[in-house]
Amino acid sequence: MSTNRQTNKFTRFLRNNAALLVMIFCIAAVITVVLAVSLSDNEQIPDTPVVGDPDDNNNDDPTNKPVDPDDGNDDNPPVGPLPTIKLYFASPLNYKSVSMGYTDQEELFVFNTTLNCWSTHHGVDLVADDNTAVCAMFDGVVLEVTENYGMGNIVRIDHGDNVIATYASLADVKVVEGQSVTKGEQIGVVSTSASYEFTAGAHLHLEVAVNGTNVDPMPYVDGEIFREIEQEAAE
């Protein structure tokens, strides 16, 4: 009799508090799941982080390989020297002959028919028809325009790289001191204005000095001397 009464009380308790019991059960279940997950994560995380091996099997993956700047990628062309071109000196005029050549030493002489004597000659005399145009052999800047009795009308041009050319026995000079000239630009015409050489007829007396020392002008006249410059600078 006592047992049945206790059973009825327990049954009524369960019936009256079913909702509360269900809630308590759910909360306990949630707590159990959270604890289980937390313990599982703590077991999987090592004390020291693992660093990937750069030599592992991922080397076969092209996305993991370093970019080579010289692999032919047009977006990053290799940097190198620019191509160069050669710019040659040109003959200053259309001449017929050389009446007096160049002597490179003080003890060597050529015969000067005008002065009727042997003398040194630091230039070349290029004979041409009267009024033949004389042009600059290379780009440059006019250093001086002068006139004297022995060599007539004279134009000195700095052609760069310490190369200075003296154009003498001129007439109808067309440039002024300080003027920039380009290769092939006319600076005057040949004449007999050089009194020390007038028996040669109309001609250009041409001298070339490099670093202040006279050199044979004929390699410049014959187009054997050139400047090598970068393609970009030439454009």
BELNORSUL-V283620 format. One line per field, one symbol per residue. psi: psi as a letter, one per 30 degrees, with the letter a starting at -180 (. if undefined). burial: + if it has 24 or more other C-alpha atoms within 12 Angstrom, else -. A space follows every 50 residues. Layout:
psi=???
burial=???
This chain:
psi=eeeeeeeeeeeeeeefgeeeeeeeeeeeeeeeeeeeeeeeeeffjlekkk kkjfgaffffjfffklkjfgggjffikkkaklkllkjkllkfljleljek akkglffkllkjfefhlklljgakjjklkkgkkklkflkakjekjlklee gbkkkkkjglhgjkkjjlhllhkgllkfkkllkfkkfallagfjffgfff aklkjkkkkkhgkklkfeeeeghfklkjlkeeee.
burial=-------------------------------------------------- --------------------------------------+++++++--+++ +++------+--------+-++++++++-+++++++++++++++++---- ++++++++++--+++++++++++-+----++++-++++++++++++++-+ +++++++++----+++++-++--------------
